[in-house]
Amino acid sequence: MQDLTGRVQQLVERAGLREGQCTVFVHHTSASLILCENADPDVQRDLEAFAARLVPDGDPLFVHVDEGDDDMPAHVRSVLTHASLSMPIVNGRCDLGTWQGIYLWEHRKAPHQRRVTVTLIGS
């Protein structure tokens, strides 16, 4: 998982918005976005382990295997999570909970280049 929180907060600050809405969107079907605890890395490891058990790579159930045994499971994992996140902007910052971070979750075995769009609305 890649923590995007700092980068998103920088975009909000540079835009000069005090109040509004921030939407983060990933343009892929084998990666997702999540709000996750940012204090204990064990939480991320546990989520990875749970997703791997819930939708294992190489499951013989899947027919779509041309791109590897991890491709279809990655699609399923992304469907079970989020392609976009939306959060309020309050006092010039994303109004996240104390332990919340914005994460890009790669569902393939090997990292891929990912495109993420951040849209800011407000004043």
C-alpha positions in Angstrom: 0.0 0.0 0.0 1.2 3.5 -0.8 0.3 6.3 1.5 -1.1 9.3 -0.5 -2.2 11.4 2.4 0.7 13.9 2.4 0.5 14.4 -1.4 -3.3 14.9 -1.3 -3.0 17.4 1.6 -0.3 19.3 -0.3 -2.6 19.7 -3.3 -5.4 21.0 -1.1 -3.0 23.5 0.5 -1.6 24.6 -2.8 -5.1 25.2 -4.2 -5.8 27.6 -1.3 -9.2 26.1 -0.5 -10.5 26.6 3.0 -13.8 24.7 2.7 -14.9 22.2 0.1 -14.7 18.6 -1.1 -11.7 16.5 -2.2 -12.2 13.4 -4.4 -9.4 11.0 -5.2 -9.9 8.5 -8.1 -7.8 5.7 -9.4 -8.0 4.9 -13.1 -7.4 1.2 -12.9 -9.3 -2.1 -12.3 -6.6 -3.9 -10.3 -5.8 -1.3 -7.7 -8.0 0.6 -5.3 -8.2 3.5 -2.8 -8.9 3.0 0.9 -9.1 5.1 4.1 -7.0 3.0 6.5 -5.4 3.4 9.9 -2.0 5.1 9.4 -0.4 4.5 12.9 0.2 0.8 12.9 1.6 -0.9 9.8 0.3 -4.2 11.1 -3.2 -3.1 10.0 -2.1 -2.9 6.4 -0.4 -6.3 6.6 -3.5 -7.8 8.1 -5.7 -6.3 5.4 -3.3 -7.7 2.7 -3.4 -11.2 4.4 -7.2 -11.1 4.6 -7.7 -10.1 1.0 -5.3 -12.8 -0.1 -7.3 -15.4 1.9 -10.6 -14.1 0.7 -9.6 -14.0 -3.0 -6.5 -16.1 -3.5 -4.2 -15.7 -6.4 -4.3 -18.7 -8.8 -7.8 -19.8 -7.7 -9.0 -22.4 -10.3 -12.5 -20.7 -10.3 -11.2 -17.9 -12.5 -11.1 -18.1 -16.3 -9.5 -14.7 -16.9 -5.9 -15.7 -16.5 -4.2 -14.3 -19.7 -2.3 -11.6 -17.6 -1.3 -13.9 -14.8 -2.8 -15.8 -11.9 -3.0 -12.6 -9.9 -5.0 -10.6 -12.4 -8.6 -11.7 -11.8 -8.1 -11.8 -8.1 -6.9 -8.2 -8.3 -10.0 -7.2 -10.2 -12.2 -8.8 -7.5 -10.3 -7.2 -4.7 -10.7 -3.8 -6.4 -14.4 -4.3 -6.8 -14.7 -5.1 -3.1 -12.9 -1.9 -2.1 -13.1 1.6 -3.8 -12.1 3.3 -7.0 -12.7 6.7 -5.4 -12.8 8.4 -2.1 -14.4 11.7 -1.1 -13.7 13.7 2.0 -14.5 17.2 3.2 -12.0 20.0 3.3 -12.2 22.0 6.5 -9.9 24.8 7.5 -7.7 24.2 4.4 -7.1 20.5 5.0 -8.8 17.2 4.3 -10.9 16.5 7.4 -9.6 13.0 8.2 -9.9 11.2 11.4 -6.9 11.1 13.8 -5.7 7.7 12.6 -7.0 7.8 8.9 -4.7 7.9 5.9 -5.4 7.8 2.2 -3.9 4.7 0.6 -3.5 3.4 -2.9 -3.8 -0.4 -2.7 -2.0 -2.3 -5.4 -3.7 -5.7 -5.9 -1.2 -7.2 -8.3 1.9 -9.1 -7.2 4.3 -6.7 -9.0 3.9 -3.0 -8.7 2.4 -1.2 -11.7 2.4 2.4 -12.7 -0.9 3.9 -11.5 -2.8 7.1 -12.5 -4.6 8.9 -9.7 -6.7 12.0 -10.2 -7.5 14.5 -7.3 -10.4 16.8 -7.8 -10.9 19.8 -5.5 -14.1 21.8 -5.2 -14.6 24.7 -2.8 -13.6 28.2 -1.8 
